[in-house]
């Protein structure tokens, strides 16, 4: 989703010469193509139409929590990466303190309140009062539910610190970096310091994991 805006930013910062994006929605795919991204229309919960061992870097920014087949998704990242290639995974943290706080009151964790386009289960959810585009929601929810593809209607499975580490290792990756980002409800320098000291309870998790070269053991 997002029309490839974030993908284009990652490509610019990383100085990547060739960029491939996987998108299911035709409208978003068209927007991404206009940004110079080679778009493959596919469902991330099915085998990706990308050759094994052909990708240098795979970036997953707030996608993994939308996957019905979470382990399959991570294994597909592993499959398409060349040996010594790496993935960057950004996701919300189920064990972030604001989610823990919500559970103490019997509320839905903040990271799990978006259910098929509606904010449910937590009276303090961000943006709960903002109007939503009903046409867009109907379009997205109809094909995401009707065709059984990725959980575009909301978060399906949000991982905690250990869960993200384990699922990457389970797929064969070597986790090189696993950090926290953002320490709600704090902001600015305080948030950065606290998320560095206590990444297990930061609001976001960022992991860098590498596919080892089995031929050399590195």
C-alpha positions as CSV (number, residue, x, y, z in Angstrom):
1,X,0.0,0.0,0.0
2,X,0.9,3.7,0.1
3,X,1.5,3.9,-3.6
4,X,5.2,3.1,-3.3
5,X,6.1,6.4,-1.5
6,X,8.0,4.7,1.3
7,X,9.7,2.2,-1.1
8,X,10.9,5.1,-3.2
9,X,12.3,6.8,-0.1
10,X,14.1,3.6,1.0
11,X,15.5,3.2,-2.5
12,X,16.8,6.8,-2.5
13,X,18.4,6.5,0.9
14,X,19.9,3.1,0.1
15,X,21.1,4.1,-3.3
16,X,19.5,1.1,-4.9
17,X,19.6,1.0,-8.7
18,X,16.8,-1.5,-9.3
19,X,13.7,-1.6,-7.1
20,X,10.9,-4.2,-7.2
21,X,7.7,-3.8,-5.2
22,X,4.9,-6.4,-4.7
23,X,1.4,-4.9,-4.7
24,X,-2.0,-6.5,-4.9
25,X,-4.2,-3.4,-5.5
26,X,-4.2,-2.1,-9.0
27,X,-4.6,1.6,-8.0
28,X,-1.7,1.5,-5.6
29,X,0.4,-0.5,-8.1
30,X,-0.2,2.2,-10.7
31,X,1.0,4.9,-8.3
32,X,4.1,3.0,-7.5
33,X,4.9,2.4,-11.1
34,X,4.9,6.2,-11.7
35,X,7.7,6.4,-9.1
36,X,10.0,4.2,-11.1
37,X,9.3,1.0,-9.1
38,X,8.9,-2.2,-11.1
39,X,5.7,-3.5,-9.6
40,X,4.7,-7.2,-9.5
41,X,1.0,-7.7,-8.8
42,X,0.8,-10.6,-6.4
43,X,-0.5,-11.8,-3.1
44,X,2.1,-11.8,-0.4
45,X,0.5,-14.8,1.3
46,X,1.2,-16.9,-1.8
47,X,4.6,-17.8,-3.4
48,X,6.1,-14.6,-4.7
49,X,6.8,-14.6,-8.5
50,X,10.4,-13.7,-7.9
51,X,13.4,-16.0,-8.7
52,X,15.1,-17.6,-5.7
53,X,18.4,-16.0,-4.6
54,X,17.9,-12.9,-6.9
55,X,17.4,-10.1,-4.4
56,X,20.1,-8.2,-2.5
57,X,17.9,-6.4,0.1
58,X,14.3,-7.1,1.1
59,X,12.5,-4.3,3.1
60,X,9.3,-5.1,5.0
61,X,7.9,-1.9,6.5
62,X,4.8,-2.6,8.7
63,X,3.7,-5.5,6.5
64,X,4.4,-8.5,8.6
65,X,1.6,-7.8,11.1
66,X,-0.9,-8.0,8.2
67,X,0.1,-11.5,7.2
68,X,-2.2,-14.5,7.7
69,X,0.8,-16.8,6.9
70,X,3.5,-15.1,8.9
71,X,6.1,-17.8,8.8
72,X,5.5,-18.3,5.1
73,X,6.0,-14.6,4.5
74,X,9.4,-14.6,6.3
75,X,10.5,-17.7,4.5
76,X,9.6,-16.1,1.2
77,X,11.9,-13.2,2.1
78,X,14.6,-15.7,2.9
79,X,14.0,-17.6,-0.4
80,X,14.3,-14.6,-2.7
81,X,17.4,-13.2,-1.1
82,X,20.8,-14.1,-2.4
83,X,23.3,-15.6,0.1
84,X,24.6,-12.8,2.4
85,X,21.6,-10.6,1.3
86,X,19.6,-9.1,4.2
87,X,16.2,-8.0,5.2
88,X,15.0,-5.0,7.2
89,X,11.8,-5.6,9.1
90,X,9.9,-2.8,10.8
91,X,6.8,-3.7,12.8
92,X,4.7,-2.6,15.8
93,X,5.6,-4.3,19.1
94,X,2.9,-6.2,20.9
95,X,4.9,-5.8,24.1
96,X,5.1,-2.0,23.8
97,X,4.1,-0.3,27.0
98,X,1.0,1.3,25.6
99,X,-0.2,-2.1,24.5
100,X,0.5,-3.6,28.0
101,X,-1.3,-0.6,29.5
102,X,-4.4,-1.3,27.4
103,X,-4.4,-5.0,28.3
104,X,-4.3,-4.1,32.0
105,X,-7.7,-2.4,31.5
106,X,-9.1,-5.3,29.5
107,X,-8.9,-3.3,26.3
108,X,-7.7,-4.3,22.9
109,X,-4.0,-3.6,22.5
110,X,-3.5,-0.4,20.5
111,X,-1.7,-2.4,17.8
112,X,-4.7,-4.7,17.4
113,X,-7.7,-2.3,17.3
114,X,-8.0,-1.9,13.5
115,X,-10.5,-4.6,12.7
116,X,-11.7,-4.7,9.1
117,X,-11.5,-0.9,8.8
118,X,-13.1,-0.1,12.2
119,X,-11.3,1.0,15.4
120,X,-12.7,-1.4,18.1
121,X,-11.9,-2.4,21.6
122,X,-10.0,0.5,23.0
123,X,-11.6,3.9,23.8
124,X,-8.2,5.7,23.6
125,X,-7.2,4.4,20.1
126,X,-5.4,7.0,18.0
127,X,-7.5,8.5,15.1
128,X,-10.7,6.8,16.4
129,X,-12.8,9.9,15.7
130,X,-11.3,10.7,12.3
131,X,-13.6,10.1,9.3
132,X,-12.6,7.2,7.1
133,X,-13.2,6.9,3.4
134,X,-16.0,4.3,3.2
135,X,-15.5,3.7,-0.5
136,X,-11.8,2.9,0.0
137,X,-12.6,0.7,3.0
138,X,-15.3,-1.3,1.1
139,X,-12.9,-1.8,-1.8
140,X,-10.0,-2.9,0.3
141,X,-12.0,-5.1,2.7
142,X,-14.1,-6.7,0.0
143,X,-11.1,-8.1,-1.9
144,X,-8.9,-8.8,1.1
145,X,-11.7,-10.8,2.8
146,X,-13.4,-12.1,-0.3
147,X,-10.2,-13.4,-1.9
148,X,-8.5,-14.4,1.3
149,X,-5.4,-12.4,0.7
150,X,-3.2,-10.4,3.2
151,X,-4.9,-8.8,6.2
152,X,-5.4,-5.4,4.6
153,X,-8.5,-4.8,6.8
154,X,-6.3,-4.7,9.9
155,X,-3.4,-6.3,11.9
156,X,-3.6,-10.0,12.0
157,X,-0.7,-11.0,14.2
158,X,1.5,-8.5,16.0
159,X,4.9,-9.8,17.3
160,X,6.8,-9.0,20.4
161,X,10.6,-8.6,20.6
162,X,11.3,-12.4,21.1
163,X,8.6,-13.3,18.6
164,X,10.2,-11.3,15.8
165,X,13.7,-12.6,16.6
166,X,12.5,-16.2,16.7
167,X,10.5,-16.1,13.5
168,X,13.5,-14.7,11.6
169,X,15.8,-17.4,13.1
170,X,13.1,-20.1,12.3
171,X,13.3,-19.1,8.6
172,X,17.1,-19.5,8.6
173,X,18.2,-15.8,9.1
174,X,20.9,-14.6,11.4
175,X,19.6,-11.6,13.3
176,X,22.3,-8.9,13.3
177,X,20.3,-6.0,14.8
178,X,17.1,-5.9,16.7
179,X,16.2,-2.5,18.1
180,X,13.3,-0.5,19.5
181,X,12.0,2.7,18.0
182,X,9.6,5.1,19.6
183,X,8.7,4.8,23.3
184,X,5.1,5.9,23.7
185,X,3.8,8.0,25.2
186,X,7.1,9.9,25.2
187,X,8.5,11.8,22.2
188,X,11.8,13.3,20.9
189,X,15.1,12.7,22.7
190,X,13.4,11.0,25.7
191,X,11.7,8.5,23.5
192,X,14.9,7.8,21.6
193,X,16.9,7.2,24.8
194,X,14.2,5.0,26.4
195,X,13.7,2.9,23.3
196,X,17.5,2.3,23.2
197,X,17.7,1.3,26.9
198,X,14.5,-0.8,26.8
199,X,13.9,-2.0,23.2
200,X,11.7,-4.9,24.4
201,X,9.0,-2.4,25.3
202,X,9.4,0.2,22.5
203,X,6.4,0.8,20.3
204,X,8.1,-0.3,17.2
205,X,10.7,-2.9,16.4
206,X,13.4,-2.8,13.7
207,X,15.3,-5.9,12.8
208,X,18.2,-6.5,10.3
209,X,18.6,-10.2,9.5
210,X,21.0,-11.7,7.0
211,X,20.7,-14.9,4.9
212,X,24.0,-16.8,5.6
213,X,26.2,-18.1,2.8
214,X,25.9,-21.9,3.4
215,X,28.8,-22.6,1.1
216,X,31.2,-20.6,3.3
217,X,29.4,-20.7,6.6
218,X,29.4,-16.9,6.8
